[in-house]
Amino acid sequence: MRKNFLFATWAGGGAVPPTLSVARALRERGHGVRVLGDRSLHDEVAATGAEPITWTTAPQGDTTDPAGDLLKDFEARTPMGAFARLRDRLVCGPAADFARDTLAELRARPADVLVTDFSLLGAITAGEAAGIPVAALGTTLYPFPAPGAPPFGPGVRPATGVLGRLRDRLLEEMIIKPWAKGLPALNAARTANGLPPVDSVIDAFGRVDRFLVLSPRALDHPGRRFPSYVRHVGARLDDPAWVGELRLPEGEAPLVLVSLSSTFMNQRELLRRIADALGRLPVRGLLTTGPAVDPATVHAPGNVLVTSVAPHSAVLRHAAVTITHAGHGTAVKSLAAGVPMVCVPLGRDQGEVALRVALAGAGITVCKSASPGTIARAVGRVLHDPSYQRQARRLAAEIAAETATDRAVTELEDLAERAPGPSPTLSG
């Protein structure tokens, strides 16, 4: 039976393609799908067959232009500063605006299920106030506290012994405490919509019917125990609509794909050092700068082809190694293709993704300030030690099994079937 789904998302770089992949899959199954999001996403949404709708009062951004980036976390001097921008400019600060826009759309055209990026607590608030099922999409590793794993963020290995467990408790307190500054704005949005306040921001992330983790279960800590509403539904491996045609550098040498963030993260100098590193090796390099960096600003040796975009899923069928910032999308696509990695985390969730890749034996990590020589040695190590490719191929088999059926769509259709159905109107 045809159902109606309202998606809520934002111009969050790597979070956009997996979200729109789910929207496309539902549309292809004959459901009605609308996507409430930033104006800059209009064309990408339309390419999925879904109907794009623009936020009216909620803040908007455009990650292809640093000046239009909503968070501008590349301006932050510390990780805490970057976190504060996320909290104040997206998750909590404008929660009332996101709630207002989402409820306005639901009143105009009711939906059976609200599907929202997990970071949009304002949209989650709107779904709760409207009384319809809410599914949050986690487009990276599950980031909240759960028994059996260290806290998400610092990129530390699982604890062993009493001291390790003490370390985890202290880290968890340090990570949760800064969320408190966002609680007044969040609770103001909740009470304005007739909902009781929550005791913590972390609690609000769990006020959903489903939290769908669009990430391989094999990348998470094996002993981790999740809340009952959390489902690992597998990674989305679709390329964005803007990736262009396949073009590979000439020759037969091993191919190294370079992919840093699709958003601006002050990565231009690192791209230059990576290009220099590849010039020292008997390889072919395909260096993609992403939409936010002009490829003409990255000077490269003759064995490295520099381009703005490329269809990574197609490139990876030819690649021997990926050099990446360890963004979740690039990492899981590389693993799905059985390609090991050299990870160079720049911030955000990337340290955690890089750690999981290393723990799985499918790659190594170097720091973002690494010299061309250090990067070249890391690439040589991954190229010539067969254990990295062996572990990447092991994960590829697990990802293939996990994505053989579309678990995200199944979960969302199940939510819609069990829902009472949208009312003709919602109270104002």
C-alpha positions in Angstrom: 0.0 0.0 0.0 1.3 3.5 -0.9 2.4 5.5 2.1 3.5 9.1 2.5 7.0 9.9 4.0 8.2 13.3 4.9 12.0 13.6 5.1 13.8 16.4 7.0 17.5 17.0 6.3 20.1 19.7 5.9 23.1 20.5 3.8 25.4 18.3 5.8 27.9 17.2 3.2 28.4 13.4 3.4 25.1 13.0 5.3 23.1 14.0 2.3 23.8 11.1 -0.2 22.8 8.3 2.2 19.7 10.2 3.3 18.6 10.8 -0.3 19.4 7.2 -1.2 16.7 6.1 1.3 14.3 8.6 -0.1 15.0 7.4 -3.7 14.4 3.7 -2.7 11.1 4.5 -1.1 10.1 6.6 -4.2 11.0 3.7 -6.4 8.7 1.4 -4.4 5.8 3.7 -5.2 5.6 5.7 -2.0 5.0 9.4 -1.8 8.2 11.1 -0.6 8.8 14.8 0.2 12.1 16.1 1.4 12.2 19.2 3.6 15.7 20.6 3.3 18.0 23.5 2.4 17.5 25.3 -0.9 21.0 24.2 -2.0 19.8 20.6 -2.0 16.9 21.2 -4.4 18.5 19.6 -7.5 19.8 16.6 -5.6 16.4 15.9 -4.1 14.6 16.3 -7.4 17.1 13.8 -9.0 15.8 11.1 -6.6 12.2 11.6 -7.8 11.2 13.0 -4.4 9.5 16.4 -4.0 11.9 19.1 -2.7 10.5 21.5 -0.1 12.6 24.4 1.3 12.9 25.4 5.0 11.3 28.7 5.6 12.4 29.9 9.0 15.1 27.3 9.8 18.7 28.2 8.9 20.1 27.0 5.6 23.5 26.5 4.1 25.4 25.5 1.0 28.5 23.3 1.6 29.8 23.8 -1.9 30.7 27.3 -0.9 32.7 28.0 2.3 31.0 31.3 2.7 27.6 29.6 2.7 28.4 26.8 5.1 26.0 26.7 8.0 28.4 25.6 10.6 31.7 26.9 9.4 33.4 24.5 11.7 36.6 25.0 9.7 36.9 28.3 11.5 37.0 26.7 15.0 40.3 26.6 16.7 39.6 23.6 18.8 37.4 20.5 18.7 35.2 21.9 21.4 34.7 25.1 19.3 33.6 23.0 16.4 31.2 21.0 18.6 29.7 24.3 20.0 29.0 25.4 16.4 27.1 22.1 15.8 25.1 22.4 19.0 24.3 26.1 18.7 23.8 26.4 14.9 22.0 23.2 14.1 21.1 20.7 16.8 19.7 22.9 19.7 20.0 26.6 18.9 17.5 26.7 16.0 15.4 23.7 17.3 12.3 25.9 17.5 12.7 27.0 13.9 13.1 23.5 12.6 10.1 22.3 14.6 8.0 25.2 13.3 8.8 24.4 9.6 8.3 20.7 10.0 5.0 21.0 11.8 3.8 23.5 9.2 4.5 21.0 6.4 2.8 18.2 8.3 -0.3 20.4 8.9 -0.4 21.3 5.2 0.1 17.7 4.0 0.1 15.0 6.7 2.6 12.1 6.4 2.5 8.5 7.7 6.1 8.7 8.9 8.6 11.5 9.5 12.2 10.5 8.6 14.8 12.9 9.8 18.5 13.4 10.0 19.2 12.4 13.7 20.9 15.8 14.4 17.7 17.8 13.7 16.3 17.7 17.2 13.8 20.4 16.1 12.3 18.0 13.5 12.2 15.2 16.0 10.3 17.5 18.3 7.8 18.3 15.6 7.2 14.6 14.9 6.6 13.9 18.5 4.2 16.9 18.8 2.3 15.7 15.7 2.0 12.2 17.1 3.3 10.4 14.1 6.1 7.7 13.9 9.5 9.2 13.7 12.6 7.5 12.3 16.0 9.1 12.8 18.7 8.4 10.2 22.2 8.0 11.6 24.5 8.5 8.6 27.7 7.6 10.5 28.6 5.2 13.3 26.2 5.2 16.2 27.5 8.2 18.2 25.7 7.9 21.6 26.7 6.2 24.8 26.0 2.4 24.8 27.4 -0.3 27.1 30.3 -2.3 25.8 32.2 0.4 24.0 34.2 3.6 24.8 32.5 7.0 24.4 32.2 8.2 20.8 34.5 11.1 19.8 38.0 10.8 21.3 38.8 7.8 19.1 40.1 5.6 21.9 40.3 1.8 21.8 38.0 -0.3 23.9 38.8 -0.4 27.6 40.4 -3.2 29.4 40.4 -3.6 33.2 39.3 -1.2 36.0 41.4 1.7 34.8 40.0 1.5 31.3 36.4 1.5 32.6 37.2 4.5 34.8 38.7 6.2 31.7 35.5 5.6 29.8 33.3 7.0 32.6 35.4 10.2 32.8 35.4 10.6 29.1 31.6 10.1 28.9 31.0 12.8 31.5 33.3 15.2 29.6 31.5 14.6 26.3 28.0 14.9 27.7 28.5 18.0 29.8 28.9 20.5 26.9 25.4 19.5 25.6 23.9 21.2 28.7 24.3 24.6 27.1 21.9 23.6 24.4 19.2 22.3 26.7 17.3 25.6 27.3 16.8 26.2 23.6 15.7 22.7 23.0 13.3 22.6 25.9 11.9 26.0 24.8 11.1 24.3 21.4 9.5 21.4 23.2 7.3 23.4 25.6 6.2 25.7 22.7 4.8 22.6 21.1 3.1 21.2 24.1 5.8 18.7 25.0 7.4 18.2 28.5 11.0 19.2 28.8 13.7 16.6 28.8 16.4 16.3 31.4 19.3 16.2 28.9 19.9 16.7 25.2 21.1 13.1 24.9 17.7 11.9 26.0 16.1 13.9 23.2 18.0 12.0 20.5 16.3 8.8 21.8 12.7 10.1 21.5 12.2 8.3 18.2 10.5 5.1 17.1 13.5 4.0 15.2 17.1 5.1 15.0 18.4 3.6 11.7 22.2 3.4 11.6 23.2 3.6 8.0 26.6 2.0 8.7 28.0 -1.5 8.6 27.6 -3.3 11.9 31.0 -4.8 11.3 32.6 -1.4 11.8 31.2 -1.0 15.3 32.6 -2.5 18.5 31.5 -6.2 18.6 30.5 -6.1 22.3 28.5 -3.0 22.1 24.8 -3.2 23.2 22.3 -0.8 21.7 18.9 0.5 22.8 15.9 -1.5 21.5 14.9 1.2 19.0 18.3 1.2 17.3 18.7 -0.8 14.1 21.8 -1.3 12.0 20.4 -1.4 8.5 23.6 -1.3 6.4 25.5 1.4 4.6 24.1 3.3 1.5 26.6 3.1 -1.3 25.1 5.4 -3.9 27.2 8.2 -5.3 25.8 11.7 -5.2 23.9 13.0 -8.3 26.8 15.5 -9.1 29.7 13.0 -9.4 30.2 13.2 -13.2 31.7 10.7 -15.6 34.5 8.1 -15.0 37.9 9.3 -16.1 41.0 7.5 -14.9 44.7 8.5 -15.2 46.6 6.6 -18.0 48.8 3.7 -17.4 48.9 0.3 -15.6 50.4 1.2 -12.3 48.3 0.7 -9.1 45.6 3.3 -8.8 45.3 5.4 -5.6 42.1 7.3 -5.1 42.4 10.5 -3.0 39.1 11.8 -1.5 38.9 14.3 1.3 35.8 16.0 2.5 33.1 17.1 0.0 32.8 20.2 2.3 35.4 22.8 3.1 37.7 21.7 5.9 40.8 23.7 5.1 42.1 20.7 3.2 43.8 22.4 0.2 47.3 22.2 1.7 46.8 18.6 2.7 45.7 17.8 -0.9 48.9 19.3 -2.1 51.0 17.2 0.3 49.2 14.1 -0.8 49.8 14.9 -4.5 53.5 15.4 -3.7 53.6 12.0 -1.8 52.0 10.2 -4.8 54.6 11.8 -7.1 57.3 9.8 -5.2 55.6 6.4 -5.8 55.2 4.2 -8.8 51.4 4.6 -8.8 48.7 6.5 -10.6 46.7 9.0 -8.5 43.2 10.2 -9.0 42.8 13.1 -6.7 39.2 14.5 -6.2 39.1 17.8 -4.6 35.3 17.9 -4.0 32.9 20.8 -4.8 34.3 23.1 -2.2 38.0 23.2 -3.5 39.0 24.4 -7.0 41.1 21.6 -8.6 43.2 24.3 -10.3 44.6 25.3 -6.9 46.1 21.8 -6.3 49.4 21.4 -8.2 50.3 17.8 -8.9 53.0 15.7 -10.5 52.4 14.0 -13.9 51.2 10.7 -12.4 48.3 12.4 -10.6 45.1 13.4 -12.2 43.3 16.2 -10.3 39.6 16.7 -10.8 36.7 18.2 -8.8 34.5 15.1 -8.7 34.4 11.5 -9.9 32.0 8.5 -9.4 33.9 6.9 -6.5 31.9 3.6 -6.7 33.2 3.2 -10.3 36.7 4.4 -9.5 37.0 2.0 -6.6 36.6 -1.0 -8.9 40.0 -0.1 -10.2 41.7 1.2 -7.1 44.4 -0.5 -4.9 44.3 2.1 -2.1 42.2 5.0 -1.0 43.7 8.0 0.8 40.8 9.6 2.7 39.9 11.9 5.5 37.9 8.9 6.9 34.5 10.5 6.1 32.0 7.7 6.7 30.8 7.7 3.1 34.2 7.3 1.4 35.3 4.8 4.0 32.4 2.4 3.6 32.4 2.7 -0.2 36.1 1.7 -0.1 35.5 -1.2 2.2 32.5 -2.3 0.2 34.9 -2.5 -2.8 37.5 -4.3 -0.8 40.0 -1.4 -1.0 42.2 -0.7 2.0 42.8 2.9 3.2 45.3 5.4 4.5 43.2 7.6 6.7 44.0 11.3 7.4 41.2 12.5 9.8 40.4 16.2 9.7 37.8 16.4 12.4 34.1 15.7 13.1 33.5 11.9 13.3 36.5 11.1 11.2 38.8 10.0 14.0 36.3 7.4 15.1 35.9 6.1 11.6 39.6 5.9 11.1 40.0 4.0 14.4 37.4 1.4 13.3 39.1 0.9 10.0 42.4 0.4 11.8 40.9 -1.9 14.4 39.5 -4.0 11.5 43.0 -4.2 10.0 41.8 -2.6 6.7 44.0 0.5 6.9 46.3 2.8 8.9 46.0 6.4 10.1 48.4 9.3 9.7 47.9 12.8 11.2 46.7 15.6 9.0 50.0 17.4 9.4 52.0 14.5 8.0 54.8 15.2 5.6 54.7 14.0 2.0 57.3 11.4 2.9 55.2 10.1 5.8 52.2 9.8 3.6 54.2 8.1 0.8 55.5 5.5 3.3 52.0 4.9 4.6 50.7 4.3 1.1 53.6 2.0 0.3 52.9 0.0 3.5 49.3 -0.6 2.6 50.1 -1.4 -1.0 52.7 -4.0 -0.2 51.3 -5.7 2.9 48.5 -8.1 1.7 46.9 -8.2 5.1 45.2 -4.8 4.6 43.6 -5.9 1.4 42.6 -9.2 2.9 40.8 -7.5 5.8 39.2 -5.0 3.5 37.8 -7.9 1.4 36.5 -9.6 4.5 34.6 -6.5 5.4 33.4 -6.2 1.8 31.8 -9.6 2.1 30.1 -8.6 5.3 28.8 -5.4 3.8 27.5 -7.2 0.7 25.5 -9.6 3.0 24.2 -6.8 5.1 23.0 -4.8 2.0 21.6 -7.7 0.0 18.1 -6.5 1.1 17.2 -2.9 1.8 16.7 -3.0 5.6 16.1 0.7 5.9 13.2 0.6 3.5 11.8 -2.5 5.3 12.0 -0.7 8.7 10.3 2.4 7.4 7.5 0.5 5.6 6.9 -1.4 8.8 6.6 1.8 10.7 4.2 3.2 8.2 2.0 0.0 8.2 1.7 0.0 12.0 1.0 3.8 12.1 -2.7 4.8 12.6 -2.4 6.9 9.4 -2.2 10.7 9.1 -5.1 12.8 10.2 -6.7 15.1 7.6 -5.5 18.0 9.8 -3.2 18.6 12.7 -4.2 20.9 15.5 -2.3 24.2 15.5 
